[in-house]
Amino acid sequence: MTVTVLIKRTVTPENEGMLIELYREMRGTALNAKGYIGGETLKRVDQSGEVLIISKWRHIDDWSKWLVSKDRRAYQERIDTLTSAETKFEIYRH
């Protein structure tokens, strides 16, 4: 079952560029993860500082393994220093 994960984060304007760059790096690393299909980053138009990442995976188990992986956790630690609210995850199946 293919899944789409919506990841919502809030960032201060001065950190937005660094956060977007971290997403690019993380997406490059995710390319090597089993089951990763692709993703994109969207910046909310009507609310500054809100960012939505759409991440697609072949199976929920692939996403779950990536979520707890050493590589992703290292990125999350760096992201947490730039964001002003807790990361929110929503998982949808196709």
Buried (B, 14 or more C-beta within 10 A) or exposed (E): EBBBBBBBBBBEEEBBEBBBEBBEEBBEBBEEBEBBEEBEBEBEEEEEBBBBBBBBBBBBEBBBBBBEBEEBEEBBEEBEEBBEEEEEEEBEEE
